Amino acid sequence: MQKLEGKSVFGGIAIGKVVVYSKADSMVARKHVEDTQKEIQRFEDAKEEAKNQLAGLYDKALKEVGEENAAIFEVHQMMLDDLDYIESITHIITSETVNAEYAVACTSDNFSEMFASMDDDYMRARAADIKDISNRIINILQGRSDVLLEGNDPVIIAADDLAPSETVQLDKSKVLSFVTRKGSTNSHTAILARTMNIPALIGIDFPEDVNGKTAIVDGYAGAVYIEPDEAMIEEYKEKRQKDIDKKKMLLELKGKPNKTVDGREIMLYANIGGVSDVAAALANDAAGIGLFRSEFLYLESNDYPTEDEQFIAYQTVARNMAGKRVIIRTLDIGADKQVDYFNMEHEDNPAMGYRAIRICLDRVEVFKTQLRALYRASAYGKIAIMFPMIISVAEVKRIKEIVEEVKKELDDASIKYGDVELGIMIETPAAVMISDQLAKEVDFFSIGTNDLTQYTLAIDRQNPKLDNIYDSHHEAVLRMIQMTIDNGHKEGCFVGICGELASDTSLTETFIRMGIDELSVSPTFILPVKNEIRKVDLSK
């Protein structure tokens, strides 16, 4: 007897023969196309056919597993109409002049990888759903049919993975259980398996020669026993474990405008620390990325990240956001974010020391490497760049000189790039006081309230002894925010807040009445802030 261990997604027992179920992956080639509108129409037609197929699966599931669990196929139909998903596909088709199959596959890979890398189990499970609907569209575009399990005897199915649509299409009278190498305990496939009384396990590294052998699937212990003896078979009894109520999407507000009662629109963006965070931003309906903390590319590396490594990260975010604005902050290390290979000397007061733009203007080649990567990535989406820790107009002018040098290098190499907006972070009292002058040099301001509060109140925000007097609602901080907004608007700059204060819903109305244009918050705060925005009535 052989024992294999994994994770349970349904606590039942199955005893029977094992059949290894395999399917051929759709191979997708990248092809250049001249008529992008034709490709978009091909995608739209395939999407509609996919919805028709899912409607048929819904009817079948309705009879077998009931309305509640058949609803996954309605969800899949809705996902096919998700604007973020559609915009990513059409953006790739038009911007890269490629075939619809490739654009769908690229979007599928990007979105599913983003969801799979999230900390939240429920959101990780959405990766399988993205793959499922994308593979369905690709199969339609390529003229392929669904591959169904053949055979008449009830069996335990062993597979690399199973999509929800494959699970429901299997004749449940002929399926005792399924075990997979991949998958998630929170996937819709797992929920369907529970409802269908089909014990299911994931993470089972079964051998290929298991095909045809008798096995016991213990959905309670998360184990599979290959070729058990009669005593063990007698020992097992089927039990049911019902715990199928999972966290539901907190997306009631998704798709609704970020507008006040009287019609003023606020740009509600997300703060992210890396590529994987884009999934949470989109899932929570971010209208853009207001702060991509690029320093994490440096913090997570053992050496200076190369231009190409950075380019891939920035390009991926730009692609996934499908034309929505992505504001990327240049390298902001120093203070509490130290990187060993930068070999920086010890400082008694690093928060006010050698950090952020000061390092970049001192180590110009490091700075230019990042700027080249950023400008190259701007050809794939709407990238904006902002510079941290600004205290003078001279700094901004020097930055712009370096930017022009980078653009010339790219021009000389015939490397395309987009029209990039340049902005600065307002996080020092000095920047606030000369914001009228700084506004003449840039396209936007983003107020970093964490450091602005620290420097304004002369309080180290890393010192727990001072927590009781660290007051981000201090009148001095709020006045500085108002001054920055007013000065920015006089010169045509849009002004946002990307610090933690942006997610403070007790101040949302205050900021809107101040005239703020954009609020950028952690993805989990997007919907609560959206809810507050939609309550504000400036006419009162």
C-alpha positions in Angstrom: 0.0 0.0 0.0 1.1 3.5 -0.8 0.0 6.7 1.1 -0.1 10.1 -0.7 -0.8 13.3 1.3 -2.3 16.6 0.2 -5.1 19.0 1.2 -8.8 18.3 1.5 -11.4 20.4 -0.3 -14.3 18.0 0.6 -14.4 15.7 3.5 -15.7 12.5 2.0 -14.5 9.0 1.4 -14.3 7.3 -2.0 -13.2 3.8 -2.9 -12.6 2.7 -6.5 -10.4 2.5 -9.5 -8.2 5.5 -10.4 -8.3 7.0 -13.9 -5.7 9.6 -14.8 -7.4 12.4 -16.7 -5.2 14.5 -19.0 -5.9 17.3 -21.4 -3.9 19.0 -24.1 -3.0 22.6 -23.4 -4.0 25.1 -26.0 -0.8 26.3 -27.8 -1.0 30.0 -28.6 1.4 31.6 -31.0 2.0 35.4 -31.2 1.1 36.7 -34.6 1.4 40.2 -36.0 -1.9 41.5 -37.4 -2.6 44.5 -39.6 -6.3 44.8 -38.8 -6.6 45.1 -35.1 -10.3 46.0 -35.2 -10.9 42.7 -36.9 -9.0 40.9 -34.1 -11.1 42.7 -31.5 -14.2 41.6 -33.3 -13.0 38.0 -33.3 -12.5 38.3 -29.6 -15.9 39.8 -29.1 -17.5 37.0 -31.1 -15.7 34.3 -29.2 -16.6 36.0 -25.9 -20.3 35.8 -26.9 -20.0 32.2 -27.9 -18.3 31.4 -24.6 -21.2 33.1 -22.7 -23.6 30.9 -24.7 -21.7 27.8 -23.7 -21.6 28.8 -20.1 -25.4 29.4 -20.2 -25.7 25.8 -21.3 -23.5 24.6 -18.4 -25.5 26.7 -16.0 -28.7 24.8 -17.1 -27.0 21.5 -16.7 -25.5 22.4 -13.3 -28.9 23.8 -12.1 -30.4 20.3 -12.5 -27.5 18.6 -10.8 -26.3 20.8 -8.0 -28.9 23.4 -7.6 -29.2 27.2 -8.2 -26.7 28.4 -5.6 -23.8 26.3 -7.0 -24.8 26.6 -10.6 -24.3 30.3 -10.1 -20.6 29.9 -10.8 -21.3 29.7 -14.5 -23.3 32.9 -14.2 -20.3 34.4 -12.5 -18.1 33.2 -15.3 -20.4 34.9 -17.8 -20.1 38.1 -15.7 -16.3 37.8 -15.6 -16.3 37.7 -19.4 -17.8 41.1 -19.4 -15.4 42.5 -16.8 -14.1 45.8 -18.1 -10.6 45.3 -16.6 -10.3 41.9 -18.4 -11.7 43.1 -21.7 -9.6 46.3 -21.7 -6.4 44.4 -21.1 -7.1 42.1 -24.1 -8.1 44.9 -26.4 -5.2 47.1 -25.2 -2.7 44.3 -26.0 -4.3 43.7 -29.4 -4.2 47.4 -30.4 -0.9 48.5 -28.8 1.1 45.5 -29.9 -0.8 44.6 -33.1 -1.2 41.0 -32.2 -3.8 38.2 -32.7 -6.7 37.8 -30.3 -5.6 34.4 -29.1 -2.2 35.8 -27.9 -3.9 38.8 -26.2 -6.3 36.5 -24.3 -3.5 34.1 -23.3 -1.3 37.0 -22.2 -4.1 38.6 -20.1 -4.9 35.2 -18.7 -1.3 34.6 -17.6 -0.9 38.0 -16.1 -4.2 38.1 -14.3 -4.1 34.5 -13.0 -0.5 35.0 -11.8 -1.5 38.1 -10.0 -4.4 36.4 -8.2 -2.3 33.3 -7.5 0.3 35.4 -5.7 -2.1 37.1 -3.4 -2.1 36.5 0.4 -5.9 36.0 0.4 -6.9 32.3 -0.2 -10.2 33.3 -1.8 -8.6 35.7 -4.2 -5.9 33.1 -5.1 -8.7 30.8 -6.1 -9.8 33.3 -8.7 -6.7 32.4 -10.7 -8.4 29.2 -11.8 -11.5 31.1 -12.9 -9.5 33.4 -15.1 -7.7 30.5 -16.7 -11.0 28.7 -17.2 -12.8 31.5 -19.1 -9.7 32.4 -21.0 -9.1 28.8 -22.2 -12.7 28.7 -23.3 -12.3 31.8 -25.4 -9.0 30.5 -26.9 -10.5 27.1 -27.7 -13.4 28.9 -29.6 -10.9 31.2 -31.4 -8.9 28.1 -32.4 -11.9 26.0 -33.3 -11.3 23.4 -30.5 -14.0 21.5 -28.6 -14.1 20.7 -24.9 -12.3 17.5 -23.9 -14.6 15.3 -21.9 -13.8 12.2 -19.8 -14.6 9.0 -21.5 -15.7 5.7 -19.9 -18.7 4.1 -18.2 -17.5 2.8 -14.8 -17.5 5.0 -11.7 -13.9 6.1 -11.1 -11.6 8.3 -9.0 -10.2 10.9 -11.3 -6.6 12.0 -10.9 -5.7 15.1 -12.8 -3.1 17.8 -12.9 -5.9 20.3 -12.4 -9.6 20.6 -13.1 -11.5 23.7 -14.1 -15.1 24.3 -12.9 -16.5 23.7 -16.3 -14.7 20.4 -16.6 -16.0 19.3 -13.2 -19.6 20.0 -14.0 -19.4 18.3 -17.4 -18.3 15.1 -15.9 -21.2 12.7 -15.3 -21.3 12.7 -11.5 -22.9 9.2 -11.5 -19.6 8.0 -12.9 -17.2 10.0 -10.7 -16.4 8.9 -7.2 -13.8 11.5 -6.4 -11.1 13.6 -7.9 -7.6 14.4 -6.8 -5.3 17.0 -8.4 -1.7 18.1 -8.2 -2.7 21.8 -8.4 -5.7 23.8 -7.4 -7.1 25.7 -4.4 -9.2 24.8 -1.4 -11.3 27.9 -2.1 -11.9 27.4 -5.8 -15.4 27.1 -7.3 -14.4 23.6 -8.5 -14.0 22.7 -4.8 -17.4 24.1 -3.9 -19.1 22.2 -6.7 -17.3 19.0 -5.6 -18.7 19.4 -2.1 -22.2 20.0 -3.4 -22.0 17.0 -5.7 -20.8 14.8 -2.7 -17.5 14.2 -4.6 -14.6 13.9 -2.2 -11.7 16.1 -3.5 -8.1 16.6 -2.7 -5.4 18.9 -4.0 -1.7 18.8 -3.8 -1.5 15.1 -4.4 1.7 14.2 -6.3 0.4 10.9 -7.7 2.6 8.6 -9.8 1.6 8.0 -13.4 1.3 4.3 -12.9 -1.6 4.8 -10.5 -3.9 4.5 -13.5 -6.3 1.5 -13.0 -5.3 0.8 -9.4 -7.8 0.6 -6.6 -7.6 3.5 -4.1 -9.2 5.1 -1.1 -9.6 8.9 -1.0 -9.8 10.2 2.5 -11.2 13.7 2.2 -11.0 14.2 5.9 -7.4 13.4 6.5 -6.3 14.7 3.0 -4.8 11.4 2.0 -5.0 8.8 -0.8 -4.2 5.2 -0.2 -3.2 3.2 -3.2 -4.0 -0.5 -3.3 -5.3 -0.7 0.4 -6.1 -4.0 2.0 -9.6 -5.2 2.7 -9.3 -4.3 6.4 -8.6 -0.7 5.5 -11.4 -0.5 3.0 -13.8 -1.8 5.7 -12.5 0.8 8.2 -13.6 3.8 6.1 -17.1 5.2 6.2 -18.3 8.1 4.1 -19.0 11.3 6.1 -20.0 14.7 5.1 -18.4 18.0 6.1 -20.3 21.0 5.1 -18.4 24.2 5.3 -19.0 25.7 1.8 -19.8 29.3 2.9 -16.8 31.2 1.8 -16.0 34.8 1.7 -18.0 36.5 -1.0 -16.7 39.3 -3.2 -16.9 42.6 -1.5 -17.6 44.2 -4.9 -21.1 45.7 -4.6 -19.7 49.0 -5.6 -17.5 47.8 -8.4 -18.2 49.5 -11.6 -20.0 52.4 -10.0 -18.5 55.9 -10.6 -16.3 57.5 -8.0 -18.5 60.6 -8.0 -20.0 62.8 -5.3 -23.8 63.2 -5.1 -23.5 66.5 -7.1 -21.4 64.8 -9.8 -17.7 65.6 -8.9 -15.5 62.8 -9.9 -12.5 61.8 -7.8 -9.7 59.6 -9.1 -9.6 56.7 -6.7 -6.3 54.8 -7.2 -4.4 52.1 -5.4 -1.0 52.0 -3.7 1.0 48.9 -4.5 4.4 47.5 -3.6 4.9 45.1 -6.6 3.4 43.5 -9.6 1.4 40.9 -7.6 -0.5 43.7 -5.9 -2.2 44.7 -9.1 -4.6 41.8 -8.8 -6.0 43.3 -5.5 -6.1 46.7 -7.1 -8.2 45.5 -10.0 -10.4 43.3 -7.8 -11.2 46.3 -5.6 -12.0 48.5 -8.6 -9.0 50.8 -8.7 -9.3 53.4 -11.4 -5.5 53.5 -11.6 -2.3 53.1 -9.6 -1.5 56.2 -7.6 1.7 54.8 -6.0 3.9 52.0 -7.2 6.7 51.7 -4.7 9.5 50.8 -7.0 12.0 50.4 -4.2 10.7 47.0 -3.5 12.4 45.8 -6.7 15.6 46.8 -5.0 14.8 45.6 -1.5 13.9 42.1 -2.8 17.1 41.8 -4.9 20.6 40.8 -3.9 22.1 43.3 -6.4 21.0 46.3 -8.4 18.0 45.2 -10.5 18.9 45.5 -14.2 17.1 47.7 -16.7 15.4 44.7 -18.2 14.3 43.3 -14.9 12.7 46.6 -14.0 11.3 47.0 -17.5 9.5 43.7 -17.2 7.9 44.7 -13.9 6.8 48.1 -15.1 5.6 46.8 -18.4 3.5 44.1 -16.7 1.8 46.6 -14.4 1.1 48.9 -17.3 -0.3 46.1 -19.4 -2.5 44.8 -16.7 -3.9 48.2 -16.0 -4.9 48.4 -19.6 -4.4 52.1 -20.3 -5.3 53.3 -16.8 -2.8 55.7 -15.2 0.0 54.0 -13.4 2.1 56.4 -11.2 5.5 54.9 -10.4 7.6 56.5 -7.7 11.3 56.4 -8.4 13.7 54.7 -6.0 12.9 55.7 -2.4 15.4 54.0 -0.1 17.2 55.3 2.9 15.6 56.1 6.3 13.8 52.9 7.4 14.4 51.2 4.0 18.0 50.2 3.8 19.6 48.1 0.9 22.9 46.4 1.7 24.5 46.5 -1.7 24.1 50.3 -1.8 26.8 50.4 0.8 25.5 53.5 2.5 27.2 54.8 5.6 25.5 54.8 9.0 23.6 58.0 9.8 22.4 59.3 13.1 19.2 60.7 11.6 18.5 58.7 8.4 15.0 60.1 8.0 16.5 63.4 7.2 19.6 62.0 5.5 20.9 60.4 2.4 17.7 59.0 0.9 15.3 58.9 -2.1 15.9 61.6 -4.8 19.1 62.6 -3.0 20.6 59.2 -3.8 19.3 59.3 -7.3 20.8 62.6 -8.1 24.1 61.5 -6.6 24.2 58.1 -8.3 23.0 59.2 -11.7 23.7 55.9 -13.5 21.4 54.0 -11.1 18.8 56.7 -11.6 19.1 56.6 -15.4 18.8 52.8 -15.4 15.5 53.1 -13.7 14.3 55.9 -15.9 15.2 54.0 -19.1 13.2 51.0 -17.8 10.2 53.3 -17.0 10.2 55.1 -20.3 10.5 51.8 -22.2 7.5 50.4 -20.3 5.5 53.6 -21.0 5.0 52.3 -24.6 2.7 49.6 -23.1 0.4 51.8 -21.0 -0.2 55.1 -19.3 2.8 55.5 -17.1 3.5 58.6 -15.0 6.6 59.1 -12.9 6.9 60.9 -9.6 10.0 61.8 -7.6 10.1 61.6 -3.8 11.6 63.9 -1.1 11.8 67.1 -3.2 12.8 70.3 -1.4 13.8 72.7 -4.2 13.0 73.8 -7.8 16.7 73.1 -8.6 16.2 69.4 -7.9 13.2 69.2 -10.3 15.1 71.0 -13.0 18.1 68.6 -12.7 15.7 65.7 -12.8 14.2 67.0 -16.0 17.6 67.4 -17.5 18.4 63.7 -16.8 15.0 62.7 -18.2 15.9 64.5 -21.4 19.2 62.6 -21.6 17.4 59.3 -21.2 14.9 60.1 -23.8 17.7 61.0 -26.2 19.4 57.7 -25.5 16.2 55.9 -26.3 15.6 58.0 -29.5 19.1 57.2 -30.7 18.5 53.5 -30.2 15.1 53.8 -31.9 13.3 52.6 -28.8 9.7 53.8 -28.5 8.2 55.3 -25.4 4.9 57.0 -24.5 4.0 60.5 -23.4 4.9 60.3 -19.7 3.6 62.7 -17.1 6.1 63.9 -14.5 5.1 64.7 -10.9 6.6 65.1 -7.5 5.8 64.0 -4.0 5.0 66.8 -1.5 6.2 65.4 1.7 8.4 68.1 3.2 7.3 71.5 4.6 9.8 73.0 2.1 8.0 71.6 -0.8 4.6 72.8 0.5 5.9 76.4 1.0 7.3 76.6 -2.6 4.5 74.5 -4.2 3.5 77.5 -6.2 6.9 77.4 -7.9 7.2 73.7 -8.1 3.8 73.5 -9.8 5.2 75.4 -12.8 7.7 72.5 -13.4 5.5 69.4 -13.2 2.2 67.8 -14.2 1.0 66.7 -10.8 1.6 66.6 -7.1 1.1 63.6 -4.8 1.0 64.4 -1.1 2.9 61.9 1.1 1.1 62.5 4.3 3.2 60.0 6.3 6.4 61.9 6.0 4.7 65.3 5.7 3.2 64.8 9.2 6.5 63.5 10.5 8.5 66.5 9.3 5.8 69.1 10.1 5.4 67.9 13.7 9.0 67.1 14.2 8.0 63.6 15.3 9.8 60.4 14.3 6.9 58.2 13.1 9.0 55.1 13.8 9.2 56.0 17.5 6.4 54.2 19.5 6.9 56.4 22.5 5.5 59.3 20.4 2.4 57.6 19.0 0.2 59.5 21.4 1.2 62.8 19.9 1.7 61.8 16.3 -1.5 63.5 14.9 -2.0 63.3 11.2 -5.2 65.4 11.7 -3.2 68.2 13.1 -4.3 71.6 11.8 -0.9 72.4 10.5 -0.9 69.2 8.4 -4.4 69.9 7.0 -3.4 73.5 6.2 -0.4 72.3 4.3 -2.6 69.9 2.3 -4.9 72.8 1.4 -2.0 75.1 0.4 -0.6 72.4 -1.9 -4.0 71.8 -3.6 -4.5 75.5 -4.1 -1.1 76.1 -5.5 -1.2 73.0 -7.7 -4.5 74.0 -9.2 -3.4 77.5 -10.1 -0.8 76.0 -12.5 -3.0 73.3 -13.9 -1.5 70.4 -11.8 -3.8 67.6 -10.5 -3.2 66.9 -6.9 -3.5 63.7 -5.0 -2.8 62.1 -1.6 -1.0 58.8 -1.5 -0.1 58.7 2.2 -2.1 56.7 4.8 -4.3 59.7 5.4 -6.0 59.1 2.0 -7.7 56.0 3.4 -9.0 57.8 6.5 -12.7 57.9 5.7 -13.3 60.4 8.5 -11.4 62.9 6.3 -12.7 61.9 2.8 -15.3 64.7 2.7 -12.8 67.2 4.1 -10.3 66.4 1.3 -13.0 66.6 -1.4 -14.1 70.0 -0.1 -10.5 71.1 -0.2 -10.5 70.3 -3.9 -8.4 67.1 -3.9 -8.4 65.4 -7.4 -7.1 62.0 -6.5 -6.9 59.6 -3.5 -4.6 56.6 -3.6 -5.0 54.0 -0.9 -4.2 50.3 -0.2 -6.4 48.1 -2.3 -8.5 47.0 0.7 -9.5 50.6 1.4 -10.7 51.4 -2.2 -14.3 50.3 -1.7 -14.8 51.9 1.7 -13.4 55.2 0.4 -15.5 54.9 -2.7 -18.5 54.5 -0.5 -17.6 57.8 1.4 -17.0 59.7 -1.9 -20.5 58.7 -3.1 -22.1 60.2 0.0 -20.5 63.6 -0.3 -22.8 66.4 -1.6 -20.8 69.6 -2.3 -23.9 71.5 -3.0 -24.8 71.5 0.6 
